[in-house]
Every structure is written in structure tokens, then in C-alpha cells.
Amino acid sequence: MMKRMMAALARLRRDESGSTTIEFCILFPVFIAIFGSSFEAGLLNTRHAMLERATDLAVRELRLGEDPTPTFEELRANICNYAAIIPDCDEALHVELETISTDTWQFRTGDVQCVDREEEITPAVQFNAGTINELMLVTVCAVFETMIPTTGLGLKLPKVSGNDYALIAKSAFVNEP
């Protein structure tokens, strides 16, 4: 009885059928995590480039004086029109416009304000259109949901709330007379 059992174990140890399945089960999640992370990184870079471009185009219109006194909603809508790749842009975008003193050159301190989709309260908006010859800083924060929040890049991105991460774009201009 013992001899048969040892012979069966020896045969089982020499049998290589199924070894590919084990390798597949070990390596497949690693490859999927790498693929998901690279796709997420590509989408993140594309969204950031589009957000930067949209902010620059909207600020260009401000510089040229096409709309000398824009409201918060108008500037956000203008940025959303240029940034076609931002999903649910009106709900995901927070825009701040502030003056910068040319005497002290002191910029804002603290974190950039972003939309928190988990809260029902909208954050206070700092939106000061400024006057002639003032240096203005536009800060735009867009919030996106990670595609794969539990692995790879989605796990490492700093979260604003829940599975949302923020992309920030800034631009400066001078109010022309």
C-alpha cells in the first residue's frame, strides 16, 4: 500500500501537465495591472494636456478683452468648451481668478480648491475679475475618477475624495486697458 502511494506521488511530481496554467495564473494579474496603469497614465496625461490647453485658450480670450468682466460660470463654460475630453465638465471643474500684488508678489498659500463630489456643499469660489493693469492668476482644478482604483497607478494617485484625483492648471495674465 505504501509502495503504491509513493509511486503515485512520484508520477504526479514528474507530470508537467497544467504547469502553463499555473504560470498564467501568476503572471496574468501582473500584466493586466501594468496594462491598466499604462492606459490610466495615458488618459491622465491627455486630460492634463487638454485642461492646460483649454485654460490657456480661455485666458487668451480674457487677455484680448473679448469678455472684459467674465463671471465664474462664463469662464468655466469657456474652459469646458475647449476641453472636450473632460467628462461632466460643469460638475468636475472648479475655477478661481485672483489678483496678484506686484508690490509683494505674494501668491496664494494653501491647497488648491477642488470639487468634492461626495459633499453636497459647493466650495466657496474666489473669483475677482480685477481692474486695469492688474496681474491675474487663473487656477483650474478638474476632478476625475480613476479607472482601476485598486491596482497600479490608480492606487498611487493622491485622492481628492473617494476614487477621484485632481488635475490642476494655472495661467496668468494682465488686465489690459
C-alpha positions as CSV (number, residue, x, y, z in Angstrom):
1,M,0.0,0.0,0.0
2,M,2.7,2.4,0.9
3,K,4.7,1.5,-2.1
4,R,1.8,2.2,-4.4
5,M,1.2,5.6,-2.8
6,M,4.9,6.6,-3.2
7,A,4.8,5.5,-6.8
8,A,1.7,7.6,-7.4
9,L,3.3,10.6,-5.8
10,A,6.5,10.2,-7.8
11,R,4.4,10.0,-11.0
12,L,2.5,13.1,-10.0
13,R,5.7,15.0,-9.4
14,R,7.1,14.1,-12.8
15,D,3.9,15.0,-14.6
16,E,4.2,18.5,-16.2
17,S,0.6,18.9,-17.5
18,G,-1.0,22.1,-16.1
19,S,2.3,23.9,-15.4
20,T,1.4,26.5,-18.0
21,T,-1.9,27.2,-16.3
22,I,-0.1,28.0,-13.0
23,E,2.3,30.3,-14.8
24,F,-0.6,32.0,-16.5
25,C,-2.5,32.4,-13.1
26,I,0.6,34.0,-11.6
27,L,1.6,36.4,-14.4
28,F,-1.7,37.4,-15.9
29,P,-2.7,39.8,-13.0
30,V,0.7,41.4,-13.2
31,F,0.3,42.1,-17.0
32,I,-3.2,43.3,-16.5
33,A,-2.1,45.7,-13.8
34,I,0.7,47.1,-16.0
35,F,-1.7,47.4,-19.0
36,G,-4.3,49.2,-16.8
37,S,-1.7,51.5,-15.3
38,S,-0.3,52.5,-18.7
39,F,-3.7,53.1,-20.1
40,E,-4.6,55.2,-17.0
41,A,-1.3,57.2,-17.3
42,G,-2.0,57.9,-21.0
43,L,-5.6,59.1,-20.2
44,L,-4.3,61.2,-17.3
45,N,-1.7,62.9,-19.5
46,T,-4.2,63.5,-22.3
47,R,-6.7,65.0,-19.8
48,H,-4.0,67.2,-18.3
49,A,-2.8,68.5,-21.6
50,M,-6.3,69.3,-22.7
51,L,-7.0,71.1,-19.4
52,E,-3.8,73.2,-19.8
53,R,-4.7,74.0,-23.4
54,A,-8.3,74.9,-22.5
55,T,-7.2,77.1,-19.7
56,D,-4.7,78.9,-22.0
57,L,-7.3,79.4,-24.7
58,A,-9.8,80.8,-22.2
59,V,-7.2,83.1,-20.7
60,R,-6.2,84.2,-24.1
61,E,-9.8,85.4,-24.7
62,L,-9.6,87.3,-21.4
63,R,-6.2,88.9,-22.4
64,L,-7.6,90.0,-25.7
65,G,-10.5,91.6,-23.9
66,E,-13.2,89.7,-25.7
67,D,-15.1,89.4,-22.4
68,P,-13.6,92.1,-20.0
69,T,-15.7,91.1,-17.0
70,P,-16.4,87.4,-17.1
71,T,-18.4,85.6,-14.4
72,F,-17.4,82.4,-12.8
73,E,-19.9,80.4,-14.9
74,E,-18.9,82.0,-18.1
75,L,-15.2,81.3,-17.6
76,R,-15.9,77.7,-16.5
77,A,-18.2,77.2,-19.5
78,N,-15.5,78.6,-21.8
79,I,-12.9,76.2,-20.4
80,C,-15.3,73.3,-20.7
81,N,-16.0,74.2,-24.4
82,Y,-12.2,74.0,-25.2
83,A,-11.5,70.9,-23.1
84,A,-13.6,68.3,-24.9
85,I,-12.1,65.3,-23.1
86,I,-13.3,66.2,-19.6
87,P,-16.3,64.2,-18.7
88,D,-19.2,66.0,-16.9
89,C,-17.1,69.2,-17.0
90,D,-19.6,71.5,-15.3
91,E,-19.6,69.3,-12.2
92,A,-15.9,68.4,-12.2
93,L,-14.3,71.8,-12.8
94,H,-13.5,74.5,-10.2
95,V,-12.1,77.8,-11.4
96,E,-10.6,80.6,-9.3
97,L,-9.5,84.0,-10.5
98,E,-7.5,86.2,-8.2
99,T,-5.3,89.3,-8.3
100,I,-1.6,89.2,-7.5
101,S,0.0,92.2,-6.0
102,T,3.0,93.4,-8.0
103,D,4.3,95.1,-4.8
104,T,4.8,91.9,-2.8
105,W,4.5,89.2,-5.5
106,Q,2.7,87.1,-2.9
107,F,0.8,84.2,-4.4
108,R,-2.0,82.3,-2.6
109,T,-1.0,79.9,0.1
110,G,-2.5,76.5,0.9
111,D,-4.1,73.8,-1.3
112,V,-5.9,74.5,-4.5
113,Q,-9.7,74.2,-4.0
114,C,-11.3,71.4,-5.9
115,V,-14.8,70.0,-6.3
116,D,-15.6,67.3,-3.7
117,R,-18.2,65.1,-5.4
118,E,-19.0,63.3,-2.1
119,E,-20.2,66.6,-0.5
120,E,-23.4,68.3,-1.4
121,I,-22.0,71.7,-0.5
122,T,-20.1,73.6,-3.2
123,P,-16.8,75.2,-2.1
124,A,-16.6,78.9,-1.9
125,V,-15.3,80.5,-5.1
126,Q,-12.6,83.1,-5.1
127,F,-13.4,85.0,-8.3
128,N,-12.1,88.5,-8.6
129,A,-12.0,89.9,-12.1
130,G,-9.6,92.7,-11.1
131,T,-9.1,96.1,-12.6
132,I,-7.0,97.6,-15.4
133,N,-3.3,96.7,-15.3
134,E,-3.6,94.1,-12.5
135,L,-1.8,90.8,-12.7
136,M,-4.4,88.0,-12.6
137,L,-3.9,84.3,-11.8
138,V,-6.4,81.7,-13.0
139,T,-6.3,78.4,-11.2
140,V,-8.4,75.5,-12.6
141,C,-8.9,72.2,-10.8
142,A,-10.6,69.3,-12.6
143,V,-11.6,66.1,-10.7
144,F,-11.6,62.7,-12.4
145,E,-12.4,59.2,-11.2
146,T,-9.7,56.6,-11.5
147,M,-10.4,53.7,-13.9
148,I,-8.8,51.0,-11.8
149,P,-8.5,52.4,-8.2
150,T,-7.2,49.2,-6.6
151,T,-4.1,48.5,-8.6
152,G,-1.1,50.2,-10.2
153,L,-1.3,53.9,-10.9
154,G,-4.9,54.2,-9.7
155,L,-3.8,53.1,-6.2
156,K,-0.8,55.5,-6.1
157,L,-2.6,58.7,-7.3
158,P,-3.3,61.2,-4.5
159,K,-7.1,61.2,-4.0
160,V,-9.2,64.3,-3.5
161,S,-12.2,62.3,-2.4
162,G,-13.2,58.7,-2.8
163,N,-11.6,57.5,-6.0
164,D,-11.3,61.0,-7.5
165,Y,-7.9,62.5,-8.3
166,A,-7.3,66.2,-9.3
167,L,-5.5,67.8,-12.2
168,I,-4.5,71.4,-11.8
169,A,-3.8,74.1,-14.4
170,K,-2.7,77.6,-13.8
171,S,-2.3,80.6,-16.1
172,A,-1.5,84.3,-15.5
173,F,-2.3,87.4,-17.5
174,V,-2.5,91.2,-17.1
175,N,-5.8,93.1,-17.5
176,E,-5.3,95.3,-20.5
177,P,-6.9,98.8,-20.6
